Amino acid sequence: MSSYSINEIMKMLPHRSPFLLIDRVIECEAGKRAVAIKNVTIDEPFFNGHFSTEPILPGVLIVETIAQTTAVMYCASFMESIEVRNDHAPLTPEKWEAMIKEHVGYLVEIKTMKFMKKVTPGDTMRIEVIVKNKFANLSLIESKVKVDGVIVAMGKIAVSEKV
């Protein structure tokens, strides 16, 4: 089981501020499941216009944290396959980063998504994703997002895995 810091995540995903939303991945079984953390802070730019008198994290950004956690899970799988195959000359950091970013898939469909509670500044989200089914390069991902152990959102998404 692996974990990834924000610096490692930035080497895996093409997203950057303000759209890199996950802060770290605390558990990752490459290609199978992952758990990420998102610390919600008041200084994030969307809070200026999203219910400014009662700031809540937009549901679409909760879905994006699920998609980013899923992308790290699949990038970790790709990284493992490269490490196994590459027993010759080591790759430069630039080449490694480019190879990984070429394999970040896409969100294809939001199958179901339910939002049970608001997520507000000061909350720490725990984003859990697990692969339920795979068909060719498409995967069905089940997700749960928790704050203080309480489920605040859950659903299923479909993602494409670049090959």
DSSP file with accessible surface (Angstrom, degrees, kcal/mol):
  #  RESIDUE AA STRUCTURE BP1 BP2  ACC     N-H-->O    O-->H-N    N-H-->O    O-->H-N    TCO  KAPPA ALPHA  PHI   PSI    X-CA   Y-CA   Z-CA
    1    1 A M              0   0  146      0, 0.0     2,-0.2     0, 0.0    28,-0.2   0.000 360.0 360.0 360.0 132.5    0.0    0.0    0.0
    2    2 A S  E     -A   28   0A  44     26,-2.4    26,-0.9     2,-0.0     2,-0.3  -0.680 360.0-159.0-111.2 164.2    1.4    3.4   -1.0
    3    3 A S  E     -     0   0A  77     -2,-0.2     2,-0.4    24,-0.2    23,-0.2  -0.949   9.6-151.1-136.5 158.2    0.8    7.0    0.0
    4    4 A Y  E     -A   25   0A  23     21,-2.7    21,-2.5    -2,-0.3     2,-0.1  -0.995   4.7-143.2-138.2 133.7    1.6   10.2   -2.0
    5    5 A S     >  -     0   0   50     -2,-0.4     4,-2.6    19,-0.2     5,-0.2  -0.303  40.1 -97.5 -80.2 172.8    2.4   13.7   -0.9
    6    6 A I  H  > S+     0   0   61      1,-0.2     4,-2.5    17,-0.2     5,-0.2   0.888 125.7  54.5 -61.2 -37.8    1.2   16.8   -2.7
    7    7 A N  H  > S+     0   0  109      2,-0.2     4,-0.8     1,-0.2    -1,-0.2   0.904 110.2  45.8 -64.6 -38.8    4.5   17.0   -4.6
    8    8 A E  H >> S+     0   0   87      2,-0.2     4,-0.7     1,-0.2     3,-0.5   0.898 111.1  52.7 -69.5 -38.3    4.2   13.5   -5.8
    9    9 A I  H >X S+     0   0    0     -4,-2.6     4,-2.4     1,-0.2     3,-1.2   0.914 104.4  56.6 -62.5 -40.2    0.6   14.1   -6.8
   10   10 A M  H 3< S+     0   0   60     -4,-2.5    -1,-0.2     1,-0.3    -2,-0.2   0.774 104.4  52.9 -65.4 -23.5    1.7   17.1   -8.8
   11   11 A K  H << S+     0   0  109     -4,-0.8    -1,-0.3    -3,-0.5    90,-0.2   0.679 114.8  42.8 -79.9 -17.3    4.0   14.8  -10.7
   12   12 A M  H << S+     0   0    3     -3,-1.2    -2,-0.2    -4,-0.7    -3,-0.1   0.764 111.6  51.0 -98.2 -32.5    1.1   12.5  -11.5
   13   13 A L     <  -     0   0    0     -4,-2.4    88,-0.1     2,-0.1    -1,-0.1  -0.860  65.0-143.0-113.1 147.3   -1.7   14.9  -12.4
   14   14 A P        +     0   0   72      0, 0.0    -1,-0.1     0, 0.0     6,-0.1   0.602  69.6 110.2 -79.6  -9.6   -1.8   17.8  -14.9
   15   15 A H        +     0   0   46      4,-0.1     2,-0.3     3,-0.0    -2,-0.1  -0.327  44.1 179.8 -68.3 147.0   -4.0   19.9  -12.6
   16   16 A R    >   -     0   0   91      1,-0.0     3,-2.8    -2,-0.0     4,-0.2  -0.906  36.1 -25.5-138.5 168.8   -2.6   23.0  -10.8
   17   17 A S  T 3  S+     0   0  112      1,-0.4     4,-0.1    -2,-0.3    -1,-0.0  -0.257 124.2  21.6 -55.7 136.8   -3.9   25.6   -8.4
   18   18 A P  T 3  S+     0   0   76      0, 0.0    -1,-0.4     0, 0.0    -3,-0.0  -0.949 132.8  43.0 -92.4  15.3   -6.7   26.4   -8.1
   19   19 A F  S <  S+     0   0  105     -3,-2.8     2,-0.9     2,-0.0    -2,-0.3   0.504  82.9  94.6-104.5  -2.5   -7.9   23.1   -9.6
   20   20 A L        +     0   0   28     -4,-0.2    45,-0.1     1,-0.2   -10,-0.0  -0.803  52.6 170.4 -82.6 109.7   -5.6   20.6   -8.0
   21   21 A L        +     0   0    4     -2,-0.9     2,-0.3    43,-0.1    18,-0.2   0.753  41.5  80.0-101.7 -29.3   -8.0   19.8   -5.2
   22   22 A I        -     0   0    0      1,-0.1    16,-0.2    16,-0.1     3,-0.1  -0.632  54.5-163.2 -86.1 143.1   -6.7   16.8   -3.3
   23   23 A D        -     0   0   51     14,-3.0     2,-0.3     1,-0.4   -17,-0.2   0.774  66.3 -16.1 -94.6 -33.1   -3.9   17.4   -0.7
   24   24 A R  E     - B   0  37A 120     13,-1.3    13,-2.9   -19,-0.1     2,-0.5  -0.973  52.7-125.7-164.9 159.9   -2.5   13.9   -0.3
   25   25 A V  E     -AB   4  36A   2    -21,-2.5   -21,-2.7    -2,-0.3    11,-0.3  -0.975  22.0-178.5-112.4 120.4   -3.3   10.3   -0.9
   26   26 A I  E    S+     0   0A  47      9,-2.0     2,-0.3    -2,-0.5    10,-0.2   0.677  70.4  24.1 -96.1 -19.8   -3.0    8.3    2.3
   27   27 A E  E     + B   0  35A  52      8,-1.5     8,-2.7   -23,-0.1     2,-0.3  -0.986  64.1 169.9-144.2 135.8   -3.8    4.8    0.9
   28   28 A C  E     -AB   2  34A   3    -26,-0.9   -26,-2.4    -2,-0.3     2,-0.7  -0.896  19.1-174.8-151.9 118.0   -3.4    3.5   -2.6
   29   29 A E  E >>  - B   0  33A  72      4,-2.8     3,-2.9    -2,-0.3     4,-2.0  -0.951  49.7-113.5-102.8 102.4   -3.6    0.0   -3.9
   30   30 A A  T 34 S-     0   0   17     -2,-0.7    44,-0.2     1,-0.3    43,-0.1  -0.072  91.0  -2.7 -46.9 124.8   -2.6    0.8   -7.5
   31   31 A G  T 34 S+     0   0   14     42,-1.5    -1,-0.3    39,-0.2    43,-0.1   0.429 131.2  62.5  75.3   2.2   -5.4    0.2  -10.0
   32   32 A K  T <4 S-     0   0  134     -3,-2.9    99,-2.7     1,-0.4     2,-0.3   0.739 106.9 -18.1-123.8 -50.9   -7.8   -1.0   -7.2
   33   33 A R  E  <  -BC  29 130A  58     -4,-2.0    -4,-2.8    97,-0.2    -1,-0.4  -0.986  50.0-174.5-159.5 158.8   -8.6    1.5   -4.5
   34   34 A A  E     -BC  28 129A   0     95,-2.2    95,-2.7    -2,-0.3     2,-0.4  -0.988  13.3-152.2-156.3 156.1   -7.4    4.8   -3.0
   35   35 A V  E     -BC  27 128A   0     -8,-2.7    -9,-2.0    -2,-0.3    -8,-1.5  -0.996  21.0-177.9-132.5 125.5   -8.1    7.2   -0.2
   36   36 A A  E     -BC  25 127A   0     91,-2.6    91,-2.8    -2,-0.4     2,-0.4  -0.813  17.7-135.3-121.2 163.5   -7.3   10.9   -0.4
   37   37 A I  E     -BC  24 126A  13    -13,-2.9   -14,-3.0    -2,-0.3   -13,-1.3  -0.951  13.6-174.0-120.2 137.0   -7.5   13.9    1.9
   38   38 A K  E     - C   0 125A   9     87,-2.0    87,-3.2    -2,-0.4     2,-0.6  -0.983  12.3-154.4-128.9 116.7   -8.9   17.4    1.0
   39   39 A N  E     - C   0 124A  62     -2,-0.4     2,-0.6    85,-0.2    85,-0.2  -0.850  15.6-144.0 -89.7 120.1   -8.6   20.1    3.6
   40   40 A V        -     0   0    3     83,-2.9    82,-3.1    -2,-0.6     2,-0.3  -0.757  22.9-177.8 -90.4 121.5  -11.3   22.7    2.9
   41   41 A T    >   -     0   0   60     -2,-0.6     3,-1.4    80,-0.2    -2,-0.0  -0.906  35.2-126.3-123.0 150.6  -10.1   26.2    3.6
   42   42 A I  T 3  S+     0   0  104     -2,-0.3     5,-0.1     1,-0.3    -1,-0.1   0.739 102.6  69.5 -65.7 -22.7  -12.0   29.5    3.4
   43   43 A D  T 3   +     0   0  130      4,-0.1    -1,-0.3     3,-0.1     5,-0.0   0.433  67.9 119.3 -82.3   6.9   -9.3   31.1    1.2
   44   44 A E  S X  S-     0   0   22     -3,-1.4     3,-1.5     1,-0.1     4,-0.4  -0.499  72.4-123.4 -72.4 139.5  -10.2   28.9   -1.8
   45   45 A P  G >  S+     0   0   72      0, 0.0     3,-1.3     0, 0.0     4,-0.4   0.792 103.0  62.1 -61.0 -30.3  -11.4   31.1   -4.7
   46   46 A F  G >> S+     0   0   45      1,-0.3     4,-1.3     2,-0.2     3,-1.1   0.752  88.4  71.9 -71.2 -19.8  -14.8   29.6   -5.3
   47   47 A F  G <4 S+     0   0    6     -3,-1.5    -1,-0.3     1,-0.2     7,-0.1   0.757  84.0  70.0 -68.2 -20.3  -16.0   30.6   -1.8
   48   48 A N  G <4 S+     0   0  134     -3,-1.3    -1,-0.2    -4,-0.4     4,-0.2   0.839 116.8  19.9 -63.0 -31.3  -16.1   34.2   -2.8
   49   49 A G  T <4 S+     0   0   71     -3,-1.1     2,-1.0    -4,-0.4    -2,-0.2   0.467 103.5  86.6-119.6  -3.3  -19.1   33.5   -5.1
   50   50 A H  S  < S-     0   0   55     -4,-1.3     6,-0.8     1,-0.2    -1,-0.1  -0.784 122.4 -39.5-105.9  93.1  -20.7   30.3   -3.8
   51   51 A F  S >  S-     0   0  118     -2,-1.0     3,-1.7     4,-0.2    -1,-0.2   0.977  71.5-168.6  55.7  62.9  -23.1   31.3   -1.1
   52   52 A S  T 3  S+     0   0   85      1,-0.3    -1,-0.1    -4,-0.2    -2,-0.1   0.754  83.2  51.1 -58.5 -25.6  -20.8   33.9    0.4
   53   53 A T  T 3  S+     0   0  142      1,-0.3    -1,-0.3     0, 0.0    -2,-0.1   0.682 128.5  21.6 -85.1 -17.0  -22.9   34.3    3.5
   54   54 A E  S <  S-     0   0   94     -3,-1.7    -1,-0.3    -7,-0.1    -2,-0.1  -0.635  89.1-152.2-144.1  79.2  -22.8   30.5    4.1
   55   55 A P        +     0   0   31      0, 0.0     2,-0.3     0, 0.0    -4,-0.2  -0.357  21.2 171.1 -63.8 125.6  -19.8   29.1    2.2
   56   56 A I        -     0   0   27     -6,-0.8    64,-0.2    64,-0.2    -2,-0.1  -0.976  39.9-105.9-130.9 148.9  -20.2   25.5    1.1
   57   57 A L        -     0   0    8     62,-3.3    62,-0.3    -2,-0.3     5,-0.1  -0.592  44.8-112.8 -71.1 123.8  -18.0   23.4   -1.2
   58   58 A P    >>  -     0   0   15      0, 0.0     4,-1.4     0, 0.0     3,-1.0  -0.323  17.2-127.7 -59.7 139.5  -19.8   23.0   -4.5
   59   59 A G  H 3> S+     0   0   27      1,-0.3     4,-2.3     2,-0.2     5,-0.2   0.858 108.0  61.1 -56.4 -36.7  -20.9   19.5   -5.3
   60   60 A V  H 3> S+     0   0  107      1,-0.2     4,-1.9     2,-0.2    -1,-0.3   0.857 103.3  50.7 -62.9 -30.5  -19.2   19.5   -8.6
   61   61 A L  H <> S+     0   0   15     -3,-1.0     4,-1.9     2,-0.2    -1,-0.2   0.820 105.5  55.5 -77.9 -27.7  -15.9   20.1   -6.9
   62   62 A I  H  X S+     0   0    5     -4,-1.4     4,-1.7     2,-0.2    -2,-0.2   0.937 108.3  48.9 -64.8 -42.7  -16.6   17.1   -4.6
   63   63 A V  H  X S+     0   0    9     -4,-2.3     4,-2.5     1,-0.2    -2,-0.2   0.913 107.9  55.0 -61.7 -40.1  -17.0   15.0   -7.7
   64   64 A E  H  X S+     0   0   39     -4,-1.9     4,-2.7     1,-0.2    -1,-0.2   0.884 103.6  54.1 -63.3 -36.0  -13.7   16.5   -9.0
   65   65 A T  H  X S+     0   0    1     -4,-1.9     4,-2.2     2,-0.2    -1,-0.2   0.890 108.6  50.3 -64.3 -35.1  -11.9   15.3   -5.9
   66   66 A I  H  X S+     0   0    0     -4,-1.7     4,-2.3     2,-0.2    -2,-0.2   0.934 111.3  47.9 -65.0 -45.5  -13.3   11.8   -6.6
   67   67 A A  H  X S+     0   0   15     -4,-2.5     4,-2.4     1,-0.2    -2,-0.2   0.905 112.2  49.0 -63.6 -41.0  -12.0   12.0  -10.2
   68   68 A Q  H  X S+     0   0    1     -4,-2.7     4,-2.2     2,-0.2    -1,-0.2   0.903 110.1  50.9 -67.9 -38.3   -8.6   13.2   -9.1
   69   69 A T  H  X S+     0   0    0     -4,-2.2     4,-2.1    -5,-0.2    -1,-0.2   0.926 111.1  49.3 -62.5 -41.8   -8.3   10.5   -6.4
   70   70 A T  H  X S+     0   0    2     -4,-2.3     4,-2.2     1,-0.2    -2,-0.2   0.910 108.2  53.7 -63.0 -41.7   -9.2    7.9   -9.1
   71   71 A A  H  X S+     0   0   15     -4,-2.4     4,-2.8     1,-0.2    -1,-0.2   0.910 108.1  49.3 -62.4 -41.3   -6.6    9.4  -11.5
   72   72 A V  H  X S+     0   0    0     -4,-2.2     4,-2.8     2,-0.2    -1,-0.2   0.927 108.0  55.1 -63.4 -41.3   -3.9    9.0   -8.9
   73   73 A M  H  X S+     0   0    0     -4,-2.1   -42,-1.5     1,-0.2     4,-1.4   0.922 113.3  41.1 -57.8 -43.2   -4.9    5.4   -8.3
   74   74 A Y  H  X S+     0   0   13     -4,-2.2     4,-2.3     2,-0.2    -1,-0.2   0.871 112.2  54.1 -75.8 -34.8   -4.5    4.7  -12.0
   75   75 A C  H  X S+     0   0    0     -4,-2.8     4,-3.0     1,-0.2    -2,-0.2   0.901 106.3  54.1 -63.6 -37.9   -1.3    6.7  -12.4
   76   76 A A  H  X S+     0   0    0     -4,-2.8     4,-2.3     2,-0.2    -1,-0.2   0.907 107.6  50.4 -61.6 -38.9    0.1    4.6   -9.5
   77   77 A S  H  X S+     0   0   37     -4,-1.4     4,-2.0    -5,-0.2    -2,-0.2   0.930 111.6  47.2 -64.3 -44.0   -0.7    1.5  -11.4
   78   78 A F  H  X S+     0   0   27     -4,-2.3     4,-2.3     1,-0.2    -2,-0.2   0.925 109.9  53.7 -63.6 -42.4    1.0    2.8  -14.5
   79   79 A M  H  X S+     0   0   26     -4,-3.0     4,-2.5     1,-0.2    -1,-0.2   0.918 107.8  50.5 -59.1 -43.6    4.0    3.8  -12.5
   80   80 A E  H  X S+     0   0   93     -4,-2.3     4,-2.1     1,-0.2    -1,-0.2   0.910 109.3  50.8 -61.4 -40.9    4.3    0.3  -11.1
   81   81 A S  H  X S+     0   0   43     -4,-2.0     4,-2.1     1,-0.2    -1,-0.2   0.894 111.2  48.2 -66.8 -36.5    4.2   -1.2  -14.6
   82   82 A I  H  X S+     0   0    8     -4,-2.3     4,-2.5     2,-0.2    -1,-0.2   0.921 110.0  51.9 -68.0 -42.9    6.9    1.1  -15.8
   83   83 A E  H  < S+     0   0  118     -4,-2.5    -2,-0.2     1,-0.2    -1,-0.2   0.902 111.4  47.8 -61.3 -38.3    9.1    0.3  -12.8
   84   84 A V  H  < S+     0   0  119     -4,-2.1    -1,-0.2    -5,-0.2    -2,-0.2   0.922 118.7  39.3 -68.3 -41.6    8.7   -3.4  -13.5
   85   85 A R  H  < S+     0   0  159     -4,-2.1     2,-1.3     1,-0.2    -2,-0.2   0.748 102.8  73.8 -80.5 -24.6    9.5   -3.1  -17.2
   86   86 A N     <  +     0   0   52     -4,-2.5    -1,-0.2     1,-0.2     5,-0.1  -0.603  44.7 137.5 -98.3  78.7   12.3   -0.5  -16.9
   87   87 A D        +     0   0  121     -2,-1.3    -1,-0.2    -3,-0.1    -4,-0.1   0.228  61.8  67.8-102.1  14.6   15.3   -2.3  -15.6
   88   88 A H  S    S-     0   0  155      1,-0.3    -2,-0.1    -3,-0.1    -3,-0.0   0.152 103.4  -5.9-102.9-135.4   17.7   -0.6  -17.9
   89   89 A A  S    S-     0   0   73      1,-0.1    -1,-0.3    -2,-0.0     2,-0.0  -0.301  80.8-110.1 -62.9 135.3   18.7    3.1  -18.0
   90   90 A P        -     0   0  121      0, 0.0     2,-0.2     0, 0.0    -1,-0.1  -0.356  31.4-114.8 -66.4 148.2   16.8    5.2  -15.4
   91   91 A L        -     0   0   57     -5,-0.1    -5,-0.0     1,-0.1     0, 0.0  -0.584  27.7-113.5 -80.6 145.5   14.3    7.7  -16.8
   92   92 A T     >  -     0   0   77     -2,-0.2     4,-2.7     1,-0.1     5,-0.2  -0.400  29.6-111.9 -69.7 155.5   14.9   11.4  -16.3
   93   93 A P  H  > S+     0   0   92      0, 0.0     4,-2.5     0, 0.0     5,-0.2   0.890 118.8  51.9 -57.2 -37.4   12.4   13.2  -14.0
   94   94 A E  H  > S+     0   0  136      2,-0.2     4,-2.3     1,-0.2     5,-0.2   0.918 111.5  45.2 -65.7 -44.5   11.0   15.1  -17.0
   95   95 A K  H  > S+     0   0  112      2,-0.2     4,-2.5     1,-0.2     5,-0.2   0.919 113.2  51.0 -65.2 -42.7   10.5   12.0  -19.1
   96   96 A W  H  X S+     0   0   53     -4,-2.7     4,-2.3     2,-0.2    -2,-0.2   0.942 111.4  47.3 -58.7 -49.9    8.9   10.1  -16.2
   97   97 A E  H  X S+     0   0   58     -4,-2.5     4,-2.5    -5,-0.2     5,-0.2   0.912 112.2  49.9 -61.5 -43.0    6.5   13.0  -15.5
   98   98 A A  H  X S+     0   0   46     -4,-2.3     4,-1.6     1,-0.2    -1,-0.2   0.916 110.3  50.5 -63.3 -41.4    5.5   13.2  -19.2
   99   99 A M  H  < S+     0   0   33     -4,-2.5     4,-0.4     1,-0.2    -1,-0.2   0.914 112.1  46.8 -64.2 -41.9    4.9    9.5  -19.4
  100  100 A I  H >< S+     0   0    2     -4,-2.3     3,-2.1     1,-0.2    -2,-0.2   0.950 109.9  52.1 -65.9 -47.1    2.7    9.5  -16.4
  101  101 A K  H >< S+     0   0   58     -4,-2.5     3,-1.2     1,-0.3    -1,-0.2   0.812 100.8  63.1 -63.1 -27.2    0.7   12.5  -17.5
  102  102 A E  T 3< S+     0   0  116     -4,-1.6    -1,-0.3     1,-0.2    -2,-0.2   0.696 103.0  51.5 -66.8 -16.3    0.0   10.8  -20.8
  103  103 A H  T <  S+     0   0   39     -3,-2.1    59,-0.6    -4,-0.4     2,-0.5   0.280  74.4 118.4-109.1  10.1   -1.8    8.1  -19.0
  104  104 A V    <   -     0   0   14     -3,-1.2    57,-0.1    -4,-0.2   -33,-0.1  -0.672  55.0-149.6 -75.5 124.3   -4.3   10.2  -16.9
  105  105 A G        -     0   0   21     -2,-0.5     2,-0.3    57,-0.1    56,-0.2   0.047   9.4-107.2 -82.1-163.8   -7.7    9.2  -18.0
  106  106 A Y  E     -D  160   0A 141     54,-0.8    54,-2.7   -35,-0.0     2,-0.5  -0.940  21.8-107.6-131.5 149.6  -11.0   11.2  -18.2
  107  107 A L  E     +D  159   0A  70     -2,-0.3    52,-0.2    52,-0.2     3,-0.1  -0.646  38.5 175.8 -71.3 122.2  -14.2   11.4  -16.3
  108  108 A V  E     -     0   0A  78     50,-2.8     2,-0.3    -2,-0.5    51,-0.2   0.801  57.2  -2.4-101.0 -38.6  -16.7    9.8  -18.7
  109  109 A E  E     -D  158   0A  92     49,-1.8    49,-3.0     3,-0.0     2,-0.8  -0.989  48.1-138.6-158.3 141.0  -20.0    9.7  -16.8
  110  110 A I  E     -D  157   0A  84     -2,-0.3    47,-0.2    47,-0.2     3,-0.1  -0.926  27.7-179.5 -97.3 105.6  -21.4   10.6  -13.4
  111  111 A K  E     -     0   0A 104     45,-1.7     2,-0.3    -2,-0.8    46,-0.2   0.957  64.7 -13.8 -73.7 -55.4  -23.7    7.5  -12.9
  112  112 A T  E     +D  156   0A  72     44,-1.8    44,-1.9    -3,-0.1    -1,-0.3  -0.986  62.3 176.5-144.1 148.6  -25.1    8.5   -9.5
  113  113 A M  E     -D  155   0A  36     -2,-0.3     2,-0.4    42,-0.2    42,-0.2  -0.906   4.4-173.6-155.5 127.1  -24.1   11.0   -6.9
  114  114 A K  E     -D  154   0A 142     40,-3.0    40,-2.1    -2,-0.3     2,-0.6  -0.981  10.5-156.5-122.9 136.8  -25.9   11.9   -3.7
  115  115 A F  E     +D  153   0A 100     -2,-0.4    38,-0.3    38,-0.2     3,-0.1  -0.959  16.4 171.6-113.9 114.9  -24.9   14.7   -1.4
  116  116 A M        +     0   0   87     36,-2.4     2,-0.3    -2,-0.6    37,-0.2   0.761  63.1  15.6 -96.3 -30.4  -26.1   14.1    2.2
  117  117 A K  S    S-     0   0  129     35,-1.4    -1,-0.2    33,-0.1     2,-0.1  -0.975  81.1 -98.7-143.5 156.7  -24.4   17.0    4.1
  118  118 A K        -     0   0  117     -2,-0.3     2,-0.5    -3,-0.1   -62,-0.0  -0.447  25.6-144.1 -73.9 147.6  -22.7   20.3    3.4
  119  119 A V        +     0   0    2    -62,-0.3   -62,-3.3    -2,-0.1     3,-0.0  -0.973  28.8 177.1-111.4 126.1  -19.0   20.5    3.3
  120  120 A T    >   -     0   0   46     -2,-0.5     3,-2.2   -64,-0.2   -80,-0.2  -0.800  39.2 -67.6-128.3 164.8  -17.7   23.8    4.7
  121  121 A P  T 3  S+     0   0   35      0, 0.0   -80,-0.2     0, 0.0     3,-0.1  -0.248 119.6  35.9 -53.1 137.7  -14.4   25.6    5.4
  122  122 A G  T 3  S+     0   0   66    -82,-3.1     2,-0.1     1,-0.4   -81,-0.1   0.129  90.8 120.0 101.0 -17.8  -12.6   23.8    8.2
  123  123 A D    <   -     0   0   32     -3,-2.2   -83,-2.9   -83,-0.1     2,-0.5  -0.475  54.2-146.6 -77.7 150.4  -13.7   20.4    7.1
  124  124 A T  E     -C   39   0A  61    -85,-0.2    24,-0.6    -2,-0.1     2,-0.3  -0.983  17.0-150.5-115.8 115.8  -11.3   17.6    6.2
  125  125 A M  E     -CE  38 147A   0    -87,-3.2   -87,-2.0    -2,-0.5     2,-0.6  -0.688   5.8-156.2 -87.3 140.3  -12.7   15.4    3.5
  126  126 A R  E     -CE  37 146A  80     20,-2.7    20,-2.4    -2,-0.3     2,-0.6  -0.969  13.5-161.1-114.0 111.3  -11.7   11.7    3.2
  127  127 A I  E     -CE  36 145A   0    -91,-2.8   -91,-2.6    -2,-0.6     2,-0.5  -0.865   7.2-171.4-100.6 118.6  -12.3   10.6   -0.4
  128  128 A E  E     +CE  35 144A  40     16,-3.1    16,-2.0    -2,-0.6     2,-0.4  -0.948   5.6 177.9-114.2 126.8  -12.5    6.8   -0.9
  129  129 A V  E     +CE  34 143A   3    -95,-2.7   -95,-2.2    -2,-0.5     2,-0.3  -0.966   3.8 179.5-128.1 146.0  -12.6    5.3   -4.3
  130  130 A I  E     -CE  33 142A  66     12,-2.0    12,-2.6    -2,-0.4     2,-0.5  -0.994  30.9-119.6-145.0 138.2  -12.8    1.6   -5.4
  131  131 A V  E     + E   0 141A  28    -99,-2.7    10,-0.2    -2,-0.3     3,-0.1  -0.686  32.1 172.7 -77.1 124.0  -12.9    0.0   -8.8
  132  132 A K  E     +     0   0A  98      8,-3.0     2,-0.3    -2,-0.5    -1,-0.2   0.804  63.8   4.2 -99.6 -42.0  -16.1   -2.1   -9.0
  133  133 A N  E     - E   0 140A  83      7,-1.2     7,-2.9     2,-0.0     2,-0.4  -0.995  57.9-157.5-144.6 150.3  -16.1   -3.2  -12.7
  134  134 A K  E     + E   0 139A 105     -2,-0.3     2,-0.4     5,-0.2     5,-0.2  -0.993   8.1 179.9-130.2 136.7  -13.8   -2.9  -15.6
  135  135 A F  E >   - E   0 138A 132      3,-3.1     3,-2.8    -2,-0.4     2,-0.1  -0.931  66.5 -58.3-135.3 107.4  -14.7   -3.1  -19.3
  136  136 A A  T 3  S-     0   0  101     -2,-0.4    -1,-0.0     1,-0.3     0, 0.0  -0.359 123.1 -16.5  54.7-118.9  -11.8   -2.6  -21.7
  137  137 A N  T 3  S+     0   0   69     -2,-0.1    24,-3.1    -3,-0.1     2,-0.4   0.248 121.7  92.8-101.3  16.2  -10.4    0.8  -20.8
  138  138 A L  E <   -EF 135 160A  70     -3,-2.8    -3,-3.1    22,-0.2     2,-0.4  -0.871  54.1-169.6-107.1 142.6  -13.5    1.9  -18.9
  139  139 A S  E     -EF 134 159A   3     20,-2.4    20,-2.2    -2,-0.4     2,-0.6  -0.983  19.5-139.5-131.1 143.4  -14.0    1.5  -15.2
  140  140 A L  E     -EF 133 158A  26     -7,-2.9    -8,-3.0    -2,-0.4    -7,-1.2  -0.901  26.5-163.2 -98.4 123.3  -16.9    1.9  -12.8
  141  141 A I  E     -EF 131 157A   0     16,-3.2    16,-2.2    -2,-0.6     2,-0.4  -0.928   9.4-154.7-112.9 128.5  -15.8    3.6   -9.6
  142  142 A E  E     -EF 130 156A  68    -12,-2.6   -12,-2.0    -2,-0.5     2,-0.3  -0.854  21.9-171.9 -97.4 140.7  -17.7    3.6   -6.4
  143  143 A S  E     -EF 129 155A   5     12,-2.8    12,-1.9    -2,-0.4     2,-0.4  -0.958  20.5-173.1-136.9 151.3  -17.0    6.5   -4.0
  144  144 A K  E     -EF 128 154A  87    -16,-2.0   -16,-3.1    -2,-0.3     2,-0.5  -0.990   9.0-161.1-137.2 137.2  -17.7    7.7   -0.6
  145  145 A V  E     -EF 127 153A   0      8,-3.1     7,-3.3    -2,-0.4     8,-1.6  -0.988  16.5-174.0-119.2 126.3  -16.7   11.1    0.8
  146  146 A K  E     -EF 126 151A  52    -20,-2.4   -20,-2.7    -2,-0.5     2,-0.4  -0.901  19.4-165.7-122.8 149.7  -16.6   11.5    4.6
  147  147 A V  E >  S-EF 125 150A  11      3,-2.4     3,-2.1    -2,-0.3   -22,-0.1  -0.995  87.0 -11.6-128.8 124.1  -16.1   14.3    7.0
  148  148 A D  T 3  S-     0   0  148    -24,-0.6     3,-0.1    -2,-0.4    -1,-0.1   0.863 130.5 -55.6  53.0  38.7  -15.4   13.3   10.6
  149  149 A G  T 3  S+     0   0   64      1,-0.2     2,-0.5   -23,-0.0    -1,-0.3   0.411 114.3 116.7  79.9  -2.8  -16.5    9.7    9.8
  150  150 A V  E <  S- F   0 147A  68     -3,-2.1    -3,-2.4     1,-0.0     2,-0.4  -0.854  70.8-118.5-102.4 131.7  -19.9   10.8    8.4
  151  151 A I  E     + F   0 146A  53     -2,-0.5    -5,-0.3    -5,-0.2     3,-0.1  -0.517  35.4 170.8 -69.4 123.7  -20.7   10.2    4.8
  152  152 A V  E     +     0   0A   4     -7,-3.3   -36,-2.4     1,-0.4   -35,-1.4   0.624  68.2   7.0-105.2 -22.3  -21.3   13.6    3.1
  153  153 A A  E     +DF 115 145A   0     -8,-1.6    -8,-3.1   -38,-0.3    -1,-0.4  -0.980  62.1 172.5-156.4 150.0  -21.4   12.3   -0.5
  154  154 A M  E     +DF 114 144A  68    -40,-2.1   -40,-3.0    -2,-0.3     2,-0.3  -0.983  17.2 119.0-156.8 152.7  -21.4    9.0   -2.3
  155  155 A G  E     -DF 113 143A  10    -12,-1.9   -12,-2.8    -2,-0.3     2,-0.4  -0.992  48.2 -87.0 176.0-170.6  -21.9    7.8   -5.8
  156  156 A K  E     -DF 112 142A  80    -44,-1.9   -44,-1.8    -2,-0.3   -45,-1.7  -0.984  31.9-178.8-129.9 136.4  -20.6    6.0   -8.9
  157  157 A I  E     -DF 110 141A   0    -16,-2.2   -16,-3.2    -2,-0.4     2,-0.4  -0.909  20.1-136.1-127.8 158.5  -18.6    7.4  -11.8
  158  158 A A  E     -DF 109 140A  10    -49,-3.0   -50,-2.8    -2,-0.3   -49,-1.8  -0.959  25.3-176.9-112.7 136.6  -17.2    6.0  -15.0
  159  159 A V  E     -DF 107 139A   8    -20,-2.2   -20,-2.4    -2,-0.4     2,-0.4  -0.949  21.9-131.1-130.1 151.9  -13.7    6.8  -16.1
  160  160 A S  E     -DF 106 138A  20    -54,-2.7   -54,-0.8    -2,-0.3     2,-0.6  -0.833  16.7-146.1 -99.2 141.9  -11.6    6.0  -19.1
  161  161 A E        -     0   0   38    -24,-3.1     2,-0.2    -2,-0.4   -57,-0.1  -0.939  16.7-132.0-106.2 119.5   -8.1    4.7  -18.5
  162  162 A K              0   0   65     -2,-0.6   -57,-0.1   -59,-0.6   -59,-0.0  -0.513 360.0 360.0 -67.8 141.1   -5.6    5.9  -21.1
  163  163 A V              0   0  143     -2,-0.2   -26,-0.0   -61,-0.0    -1,-0.0  -0.845 360.0 360.0-125.2 360.0   -3.5    3.0  -22.4
